[in-house]
Amino acid sequence: MVEDEAVWEALDWLSGADTETGPGVYLYGPEDFRKWLADFESAIGN
């Protein structure tokens, strides 16, 4: 079990990162990943 809430949330985001809405069409794109990274860095104090 992961005790760090910021890490747990990041893992939750990443668990669905490759979700497809159709063949070869992904639900999340580069902007989503940048937002997730910014949110994670903010949560850990970077």
GROMACS elastic network, one bead per residue, 0.5 to 0.9 nm:
[ bonds ]
;  ai    aj funct       b0    kb
    1     8     6  0.88530   500
    2     5     6  0.75213   500
    2     7     6  0.72594   500
    2     8     6  0.60015   500
    3     6     6  0.89291   500
    3     7     6  0.80484   500
    3     8     6  0.73424   500
    4     7     6  0.53940   500
    4     8     6  0.61863   500
    4     9     6  0.87247   500
    5     9     6  0.60828   500
    5    10     6  0.85534   500
    5    43     6  0.89052   500
    6     9     6  0.52073   500
    6    10     6  0.62136   500
    6    11     6  0.86583   500
    6    39     6  0.89493   500
    6    40     6  0.63545   500
    6    41     6  0.88970   500
    6    43     6  0.59736   500
    6    44     6  0.67486   500
    7    10     6  0.50730   500
    7    11     6  0.61500   500
    7    12     6  0.85679   500
    7    40     6  0.77731   500
    7    44     6  0.87678   500
    8    11     6  0.51363   500
    8    12     6  0.62197   500
    8    13     6  0.88107   500
    9    13     6  0.63322   500
    9    14     6  0.86596   500
    9    40     6  0.82223   500
   10    13     6  0.51355   500
   10    14     6  0.61772   500
   10    15     6  0.85650   500
   10    36     6  0.72772   500
   10    37     6  0.82507   500
   10    39     6  0.87781   500
   10    40     6  0.65936   500
   11    14     6  0.50338   500
   11    15     6  0.59779   500
   12    15     6  0.52013   500
   12    16     6  0.72402   500
   13    16     6  0.59703   500
   13    17     6  0.65787   500
   13    36     6  0.74482   500
   14    18     6  0.80281   500
   14    33     6  0.88031   500
   14    36     6  0.88132   500
   15    18     6  0.77137   500
   15    19     6  0.87604   500
   16    19     6  0.54092   500
   16    27     6  0.89300   500
   16    28     6  0.86295   500
   17    20     6  0.88373   500
   17    26     6  0.83072   500
   17    27     6  0.78301   500
   17    28     6  0.63254   500
   17    29     6  0.85777   500
   17    33     6  0.83730   500
   18    26     6  0.65093   500
   18    27     6  0.75424   500
   18    28     6  0.74028   500
   19    25     6  0.85699   500
   19    26     6  0.58288   500
   19    27     6  0.57119   500
   19    28     6  0.73280   500
   20    23     6  0.67978   500
   20    24     6  0.67237   500
   20    25     6  0.54297   500
   20    27     6  0.55005   500
   20    28     6  0.83066   500
   21    24     6  0.80654   500
   21    25     6  0.56320   500
   21    26     6  0.57563   500
   21    27     6  0.57265   500
   22    25     6  0.50410   500
   22    26     6  0.72410   500
   22    27     6  0.87984   500
   23    26     6  0.82752   500
   25    28     6  0.89724   500
   26    29     6  0.69231   500
   28    31     6  0.79266   500
   28    32     6  0.58633   500
   28    33     6  0.75839   500
   29    32     6  0.54229   500
   29    33     6  0.66073   500
   29    34     6  0.89473   500
   30    33     6  0.51175   500
   30    34     6  0.62492   500
   30    35     6  0.86627   500
   31    34     6  0.50773   500
   31    35     6  0.61760   500
   31    36     6  0.86073   500
   32    35     6  0.50816   500
   32    36     6  0.61497   500
   32    37     6  0.85924   500
   33    36     6  0.50356   500
   33    37     6  0.61071   500
   33    38     6  0.85599   500
   34    37     6  0.50899   500
   34    38     6  0.61220   500
   34    39     6  0.85593   500
   35    38     6  0.50679   500
   35    39     6  0.60723   500
   35    40     6  0.85033   500
   36    39     6  0.50989   500
   36    40     6  0.60797   500
   36    41     6  0.85753   500
   37    40     6  0.50344   500
   37    41     6  0.60574   500
   37    42     6  0.84625   500
   38    41     6  0.51506   500
   38    42     6  0.60731   500
   38    43     6  0.85609   500
   39    42     6  0.50914   500
   39    43     6  0.61532   500
   39    44     6  0.87766   500
   40    43     6  0.50212   500
   40    44     6  0.63105   500
   40    45     6  0.85634   500
   40    46     6  0.86090   500
   41    44     6  0.52566   500
   41    45     6  0.60442   500
   42    45     6  0.51070   500
   42    46     6  0.57591   500
   43    46     6  0.77667   500
